[in-house]
Amino acid sequence: MMNHLCITCGVQYKQSKETPSNCIICNEERQYVNPNGQTWTTLEEMRQGQNYKNEINREEVGLYSIKTVPKFAIGQTAYFVQGNGFNLLWDCITYLDQSTITRITELGGIDAIALSHPHYYSTQIEWADAFDVPIYIHKDDQQWITRPSEKIILWSGESLELKGGLTLHRLGGHFKGGAVLHWEEGNKNKGVLLTGDIIQVVADQHWVSFMYSYPNLIPLPAYKVQQIAEQVSQLRFNRIYNAFHGIVKENANQSVQASANRYVKALSGELFET
């Protein structure tokens, strides 16, 4: 009995003797199946095979990024947030080893895990078991849970206040339960929004974007982008960190509003010459 991992998306499945017939995350229009076919591994094989390791780097006071090298699956970054007496792992990565557990324990350990959306569920149960903590997932995305656990707490509504100045906000868009994390005291009390890719920092890091599917380039409708922008306009934050280490360093809320306006104009054709 093994917990198989999809090599394309990095999400772990419940125990089974045989490999799953398909990955429900990848066999869906927001993701994709590798052109070479569906392939699987396990966390044990990762630990014994390639020389994977997690790099844990301090981004600012109270915030550390966690990234696996060499790249595995989607290659996202998780974040370790030190709230006011409450430490949160924001999003997950697949690889987890004793070195990672030891380092995070040295930094004060984890009190809870929260996820932006299913593409980053990864080995969330392995992480929760290692630190004996709950996992917060929005109820609207429960159908995408591939490894059930009593540690999973399904929250509902538009926001959930945790502790230590950390609050989850459901924005939807990329996934129905797509959430962001508002860290009120981050960036020297100017506020930080950690967005996964519910709000995506783009190549010009003064701007962001919004998509239903990133790999398949399916946009969101204008009304939904306007709704997301309106929701975050009510939050106080000056900086954004996304899931791929993209950072809007300052005036981030203004960047979201300007980006949403540009996005809607692009969809309507206003940006283009006839």
N, C-alpha and C positions, 0 to 999 in steps of 0.2 A: 504494500500500500504506500503510495507516494503522493505528495502534493506537487502536481505538475505545473510548470511555468510556461506560458506562451513566450517564445523567444522574440516575437515581433512587438508585443505590447508590454511584456513583463509582468502580467497579472497572474497570480497564483490561484489554483483551483483546489477544491476539497479533495481529500484522499481518495484514490482509486487504484485498482490494480493495473488497468490499462490507461493509456493516454486518452484524454478526451477526444471525441470525434471532431470537434471544432472549437474555436475560441469565440464565445459570444460577443466579446469586445471587438475583435477584429472583423468578424463577419457582419459588419454593420456599416452603414454609409459614412459614418464619421471617422472610421479607421480603415484598415485594409488588411487583406491576407498577403503575406509575402509572395511575389510572383513565382518564387521557387517552391512554394507550398507551405502548409502549416507545419511548424516544427516546435518541439518541446524540449525542455530541460528541467532540472530541479535545482533548488538552492544548494543541496549537497554537491551536485555536479559542478556548480559554479565555484564553490569553495575549493574543490579538488582539482579543477581544470585550469583555466586561464588565471593569470595573476590579477584578479580583480581586487580592488581596494576602494574604500570610500575616503574622499578628501573632505575634511571638515574645516572650513575657513570662516574666520570672523569677518562679517560684513560691516557691522557697526555695533555700538554698545547694545548688548542684549539680543543680537541676531547672528546666527551662524548658518552658512549654506552647507549642504551635504550632497555630494555628487560622486557617482561611481565612475572610476576609470580602470580600463578603457570603457568607452561608452557601451551600455547594454540597453537593448530595446529602444524605447522612445528617447531615453537619455535626459529625462527631466532632473531638476534640482529639488530636493526637499529642504525645508528650513526648520531650524531649531530656534524657537522664540522664547526668550526669558521674559515673561510678563512680570508683573508685580507679585512675586511669591507664587507664580504659577507658570510652569514650563510646558510648552506645546510643540509637538511635531506637526508641522503644516505640510500636508501631502507626503507621499511615501516614494521611496525608490525600492527596487527589487532586492538589491544585494544587502545582506546584513551578516556581519561576522562579529567575533568576540572583541576585536580591536575597536570596532565602532561602538559596541555596547559600553566598553570600558571608558572610551573618551567621552561619550555623552553622560555617563554616570559621573565622571570627574567634573563635568560642567553643571551638575546639579540634578541630572536625571530628567525623565519625562513624566508629566502628570496626566497628559491626555494626547490623543492624536485626532486631527481633523482633516477631512479630505475635501478638495475642491470639486472633483468629479471622477467618474469611474476610470478614466485613462490612467489615473495615478493610484489606484487601489493597490497595485503591486503585491507585496508580501505584508500587507498591513496587519494581518493576524500574527505573523512572526514577530513583528515589532511590538504589538500589543502584549503578546505573551512574554517577550523578553523583559519588558518593563512593568508588566502587570497593570496596564492602564486601559481605560475605555477608548473607543473609537467613535467619533461623531460623523455621521453621514446623513445627508438630507433624505427624508423619507421618499421624496419624488424619484430618487435614483436607486431604490432598494432592489429593483429587478436586475441590476447589474452586479450584484454581490455574488462573486463566484466561490467564495469560501465563507460560509456562515460561521458565526461565533457569538457567544453570549456577551462578548466584550463590545459588540457593535450596538451603539445607541442611535436609533433613528429619530432625528429631530424634524419638526415641521414648522410651518409658518415662514415669515420673511426674515427673522433674525433670531439668534440665540446668543445671549450673553454668557460667556464662560466665567473666567475669573482673571484677575490681574490685568484688567483693562483690555481684554481680548474678546472680540465679538464676531460671530459668523453672520454673514448676510447672504441670503439666497438671491441671486440675480437671474438665474436661468440662462437662456441663450444657448450656449454650446451644448449643455445638457439641461434638462428641465430642473434638476436640483442643483445646478451649478452654483457654487458658493465662493465667496472671497472672505478673507480674514482682515478685520480692521484692528490694528494694534495702536491703540490710542496714545501710548507713551513713547512709541518709536520715533526715531529721528529727532532726538532731543525735544520730545513732547510736541513735535509738529504733526505727528501722525504718519503711519505707514499703512498701505494697503497691499496685502499679499494676494495675488490674483490667479495663481495657476496659469491657465490661458483662457479663463472666462473673460478677462480683459488682457489682451496680448500686447506686450511692448514690442514694437517693430524695429527695423534696422535704424531708422532715425529715431533715437531714443527720447525725442521730445514729443513723440506721438505714440498712440496705441491703436489697436484695431479689434475687431470682433468677428468671429466666424462660427458657423454651424459645424463645418469640417475644415480643418487646416490642411491635412494632406490631400484632400479631394477638392479643395477650393470652392466650398459651398458657402455662400454668404448668409448672414442673418437678414431678416427683413428690417426695413427702416424703423417700423414701430417698435420692434424689440430693442434695437440699439438706442433709440430715444428713451425707452423705459429704463434701460440699464444706466444711462447717463443721469437720468433724473434721480434714480435711487442713490447713486454714489454722491451726487451733488449735496446730499444732506449730511455726508460724513466729513470729518475734519482730517485730511491727510495731505502731506506735501511730497510723499515719495511712494513709488510703486516698485515691487519686486515681482517678476513673473516666474514661470516654471523653468525658464531656460536662461536664467541669470541676466535677463534684460531688466534694466533699471531706469525708471524716470526719476532722476535725482532730485528735482525740485519742481514746484508748481504742478504737481501731478494731477490734482483734481481739475485744474484748468486745462491740462493736456487731454484728459478724458472728454471734457465738454467740447473742446475744439475738434478733437478727433471724431467724436460722434457726429458733429455737425458736418464735417468733411465727408464722412462715410455716407450720410443720408443724401448729401448733394451728389455724390458719385453715383448712387443708385438711381437717382432721379434724372441724371444726365446733365446736371448744372455745371459740372466741372469740365465738360468736354465741348470743344468747338464743333459747330455743325459744318 
